[in-house]
C-alpha cells in the first residue's frame, strides 16, 4: 500500500516527523506498531497513528485503518467503519483499498451486497496490478456473473495474477489450459501452472496434479500390459 513514500535516516527521525504531524511518517509509525518493527507490537497504538494520518487524507493510512476495523485489530470489528475508510482511500486510487472495498461489496459486509459494485472496484484495483483483484475479476468473467461470460478475458486476468505468484490464479489458469477454456488446450502448460500453485500449498492444484499423475500412471500401466499381451500373442503365433 505504501508507494512513493519518503524515507527517514532513523526510526527516531521518523517518529519525530510523525509527532510533528507528517502523515506519511504517522502512517509508517502505525505500521511499525502493527508489525512490532522497532517497537513493541501494539495494535491500539497502531490505530492511533493510522487515524492521525487518515484524518489528514493519507490514502495508505485510510486503507490500513479500514483493515483494522475489518479484522478487529486494535478496535472493535466494525465492517461499516472498514467500508468508510476503504472508500476514502479507494476514491484516491489506492489499489489495496479498492480491492478490499470490492470484497465488502461481494460479501455484503458493512455495505449492501452488490456484485456490480464489487466488480467495479476489483477492476479499478486490477488495472493497477493488484493480483487478488485480478484473480477475483477473472472468476467473474469465467462464471459470467454480472459481466458477460468471457473465457479469454478470464484467462487474461488469471495470467496477470498468476505471474505475480497468486496461487489460486495459477490453479485456475491451469484449469483453463486443461479444458481449453479461453486458450488452446495444452495439458503440459496446465501441469506447469498446477505445479507452481501446488508449491504454494494450493489444495485444488495439488489435487489436480495428483489426478493427472494417477491418470498418467494408469495409462502407462495399461499400455505396458497391452504391449505385453501383444508380445505374448505374437510369440504364440510364431510357435504354431
Backbone torsions as a table, in degrees:
resi	resn	phi	psi	omega
1	UNK	NA	-22.5	-178.1
2	UNK	-88.4	113.9	177.6
3	UNK	-131.6	145.5	179.8
4	UNK	52.7	40.7	-179.4
5	UNK	-95.5	146.0	178.3
6	UNK	-76.1	161.9	178.4
7	UNK	-116.0	159.9	179.9
8	UNK	-122.8	153.7	-175.8
9	UNK	-72.3	-24.8	-179.0
10	UNK	-153.6	164.6	177.5
11	UNK	-61.4	-41.7	-179.1
12	UNK	-63.0	-37.7	178.4
13	UNK	-65.1	-40.7	178.9
14	UNK	-66.0	-43.5	179.0
15	UNK	-62.1	-41.0	179.4
16	UNK	-62.0	-42.6	178.9
17	UNK	-62.9	-39.2	178.4
18	UNK	-63.8	-44.1	-179.6
19	UNK	-65.2	-28.0	179.4
20	UNK	-85.7	-1.0	172.8
21	UNK	105.5	7.8	178.7
22	UNK	-72.5	115.0	-175.3
23	UNK	-65.0	-34.4	178.4
24	UNK	-64.6	-41.8	178.2
25	UNK	-67.9	-37.8	178.4
26	UNK	-63.3	-42.6	178.8
27	UNK	-63.4	-44.0	-178.6
28	UNK	-67.1	-37.0	177.2
29	UNK	-64.7	-37.5	175.1
30	UNK	-59.9	-42.2	178.6
31	UNK	-63.0	-40.3	179.0
32	UNK	-60.4	-43.2	178.4
33	UNK	-69.6	-34.3	-179.4
34	UNK	-67.6	-38.6	-175.0
35	UNK	-99.5	-11.4	-176.6
36	UNK	75.5	28.6	-179.5
37	UNK	-91.2	106.9	177.9
38	UNK	83.9	-11.0	178.1
39	UNK	-142.5	166.5	175.0
40	UNK	-70.1	133.3	-178.2
41	UNK	-58.3	130.5	-177.1
42	UNK	-153.4	100.0	-174.9
43	UNK	-65.0	-36.3	-179.7
44	UNK	-67.0	-38.5	176.9
45	UNK	-68.1	-35.6	176.4
46	UNK	-60.5	-46.1	179.6
47	UNK	-60.4	-40.6	-179.0
48	UNK	-59.2	-43.2	-179.0
49	UNK	-75.8	-37.2	175.9
50	UNK	-60.3	-42.0	-177.8
51	UNK	-65.2	-39.9	179.9
52	UNK	-61.7	-41.0	178.7
53	UNK	-73.5	-39.5	-178.9
54	UNK	-62.8	-37.7	178.7
55	UNK	-66.6	-16.1	174.6
56	UNK	-97.3	15.0	174.8
57	UNK	72.6	25.7	175.9
58	UNK	-78.2	115.5	-172.9
59	UNK	-62.9	-42.0	-179.9
60	UNK	-62.9	-42.8	179.1
61	UNK	-64.8	-38.5	177.5
62	UNK	-61.7	-40.5	179.1
63	UNK	-66.7	-44.2	178.2
64	UNK	-62.7	-39.5	179.2
65	UNK	-65.4	-40.2	175.7
66	UNK	-59.6	-41.4	178.6
67	UNK	-63.1	-40.1	178.8
68	UNK	-59.5	-43.0	177.8
69	UNK	-69.9	-36.1	179.9
70	UNK	-64.3	-40.4	-174.9
71	UNK	-96.8	-9.8	-176.5
72	UNK	70.9	36.0	-176.8
73	UNK	-100.7	102.7	179.8
74	UNK	87.8	-10.6	176.5
75	UNK	-144.4	160.5	174.0
76	UNK	-61.7	139.8	178.9
77	UNK	-61.7	125.0	-177.8
78	UNK	-150.8	102.0	-174.0
79	UNK	-66.0	-30.7	177.9
80	UNK	-62.8	-43.0	176.3
81	UNK	-67.2	-37.2	177.1
82	UNK	-59.3	-47.7	-179.5
83	UNK	-61.3	-40.2	-179.8
84	UNK	-58.5	-48.8	-175.8
85	UNK	-75.4	-35.1	174.9
86	UNK	-61.7	-40.5	-179.3
87	UNK	-64.7	-42.8	178.7
88	UNK	-55.4	-45.5	-178.5
89	UNK	-74.6	-39.5	-177.9
90	UNK	-61.5	-40.0	-179.1
91	UNK	-70.5	-15.1	173.0
92	UNK	-92.2	0.0	175.3
93	UNK	96.1	12.7	179.6
94	UNK	-74.1	116.2	-174.0
95	UNK	-65.9	-35.9	178.8
96	UNK	-65.1	-40.2	178.1
97	UNK	-67.1	-39.3	177.9
98	UNK	-61.0	-44.2	178.0
99	UNK	-62.8	-47.8	-177.8
100	UNK	-63.5	-37.4	176.9
101	UNK	-66.1	-38.6	175.6
102	UNK	-59.5	-41.0	178.6
103	UNK	-61.8	-43.2	179.7
104	UNK	-63.0	-40.0	177.4
105	UNK	-68.2	-36.0	-180.0
106	UNK	-68.3	-37.3	-176.5
107	UNK	-93.3	-14.1	-178.4
108	UNK	73.2	31.0	178.7
109	UNK	-99.8	116.1	178.3
110	UNK	82.4	-12.8	177.7
111	UNK	-144.5	158.4	174.8
112	UNK	-62.0	137.2	179.5
113	UNK	-60.2	129.5	-175.9
114	UNK	-154.1	100.5	-176.2
115	UNK	-65.4	-33.3	179.4
116	UNK	-64.0	-41.7	177.0
117	UNK	-66.2	-38.1	177.6
118	UNK	-59.4	-48.0	-179.8
119	UNK	-62.2	-40.2	179.3
120	UNK	-57.5	-47.4	-177.0
121	UNK	-75.6	-34.6	174.3
122	UNK	-60.4	-41.2	-178.8
123	UNK	-64.4	-42.5	178.4
124	UNK	-58.8	-47.0	-178.6
125	UNK	-70.0	-39.6	-178.5
126	UNK	-62.9	-38.5	179.2
127	UNK	-63.3	-23.5	178.5
128	UNK	-95.1	6.5	174.1
129	UNK	92.1	14.5	180.0
130	UNK	-75.9	112.9	-170.2
131	UNK	-64.6	-38.8	179.5
132	UNK	-65.8	-36.6	177.1
133	UNK	-67.4	-39.1	177.7
134	UNK	-61.2	-43.2	178.7
135	UNK	-62.7	-49.4	-178.8
136	UNK	-61.0	-38.6	178.3
137	UNK	-64.5	-40.3	176.6
138	UNK	-59.3	-40.1	179.2
139	UNK	-62.7	-42.3	179.1
140	UNK	-61.9	-41.7	179.2
141	UNK	-69.4	-34.6	-179.6
142	UNK	-69.8	-39.2	-177.7
143	UNK	-85.7	-18.2	-179.0
144	UNK	73.9	27.6	178.2
145	UNK	-91.3	123.1	-178.8
146	UNK	75.3	-47.5	178.9
147	UNK	-102.4	157.6	176.5
148	UNK	-62.0	138.9	178.9
149	UNK	-61.6	127.3	-175.7
150	UNK	-150.5	99.3	-176.2
151	UNK	-65.0	-35.8	179.5
152	UNK	-64.2	-40.5	178.8
153	UNK	-68.5	-37.6	176.5
154	UNK	-60.5	-46.2	-179.9
155	UNK	-61.0	-40.7	179.7
156	UNK	-56.6	-47.5	-177.2
157	UNK	-75.5	-36.4	175.8
158	UNK	-59.9	-43.9	-176.8
159	UNK	-63.5	-43.7	179.7
160	UNK	-61.1	-40.7	178.3
161	UNK	-72.6	-40.4	-178.8
162	UNK	-61.6	-37.7	-179.7
163	UNK	-70.0	-14.3	174.0
164	UNK	-99.6	18.3	176.4
165	UNK	66.4	32.6	171.9
166	UNK	-81.9	106.9	-171.6
167	UNK	-59.4	-45.9	179.0
168	UNK	-60.9	-34.3	177.6
169	UNK	-68.5	-38.7	176.8
170	UNK	-61.7	-42.8	178.8
171	UNK	-63.5	-47.2	-178.9
172	UNK	-66.5	-34.6	176.5
173	UNK	-65.3	-39.4	175.5
174	UNK	-59.9	-42.2	178.6
175	UNK	-63.5	-37.3	177.9
176	UNK	-63.3	-42.3	177.3
177	UNK	-67.6	-36.5	-179.0
178	UNK	-65.7	-38.3	-175.5
179	UNK	-98.8	-12.1	-177.9
180	UNK	76.4	28.5	177.4
181	UNK	-91.2	112.0	176.9
182	UNK	82.9	-9.0	178.2
183	UNK	-146.4	158.7	173.1
184	UNK	-61.5	138.6	-179.7
185	UNK	-60.9	130.5	-177.5
186	UNK	-153.5	98.9	-175.1
187	UNK	-65.2	-35.5	-180.0
188	UNK	-62.3	-44.0	177.7
189	UNK	-67.3	-35.8	176.9
190	UNK	-58.9	-47.7	-179.1
191	UNK	-63.8	-38.6	179.2
192	UNK	-59.5	-43.4	180.0
193	UNK	-73.2	-35.6	176.0
194	UNK	-60.2	-42.4	-178.9
195	UNK	-61.9	-45.0	-179.1
196	UNK	-62.5	-39.1	179.0
197	UNK	-72.6	-40.6	-178.4
198	UNK	-62.4	-37.2	179.5
199	UNK	-63.7	-22.3	177.4
200	UNK	-92.6	3.8	176.9
201	UNK	92.8	11.6	180.0
202	UNK	-68.8	116.6	-174.0
203	UNK	-65.5	-40.5	-179.3
204	UNK	-63.8	-42.7	179.0
205	UNK	-64.5	-39.8	178.3
206	UNK	-62.5	-42.1	177.6
207	UNK	-62.9	-46.0	-179.0
208	UNK	-61.6	-38.5	177.0
209	UNK	-64.9	-42.4	178.8
210	UNK	-59.5	-44.8	178.5
211	UNK	-62.0	-43.3	-178.9
212	UNK	-61.2	-48.5	-177.3
213	UNK	-69.0	-35.3	177.5
214	UNK	-65.7	-41.9	178.0
215	UNK	-64.0	-41.5	179.5
216	UNK	-62.9	-44.5	-179.1
217	UNK	-64.5	-41.3	179.2
218	UNK	-64.0	-39.8	179.6
219	UNK	-66.0	-42.0	179.0
220	UNK	-65.1	-38.5	179.2
221	UNK	-64.6	-44.1	179.6
222	UNK	-64.5	-39.0	178.6
223	UNK	-64.6	-42.0	179.5
224	UNK	-62.9	-42.5	179.2
225	UNK	-66.1	-39.7	179.4
226	UNK	-63.1	-41.7	178.9
227	UNK	-65.6	-38.6	179.5
228	UNK	-64.6	-42.4	179.2
229	UNK	-64.5	-38.9	178.8
230	UNK	-64.5	-40.8	-179.4
231	UNK	-64.1	-42.7	179.6
232	UNK	-64.3	-43.2	179.7
233	UNK	-62.6	-40.4	-179.7
234	UNK	-65.6	-41.0	-179.5
235	UNK	-67.2	-36.6	178.1
236	UNK	-63.9	-40.0	-179.8
237	UNK	-63.6	-38.5	-178.8
238	UNK	-71.9	-24.9	-176.9
239	UNK	-76.3	-19.5	-176.8
240	UNK	-76.7	NA	NA
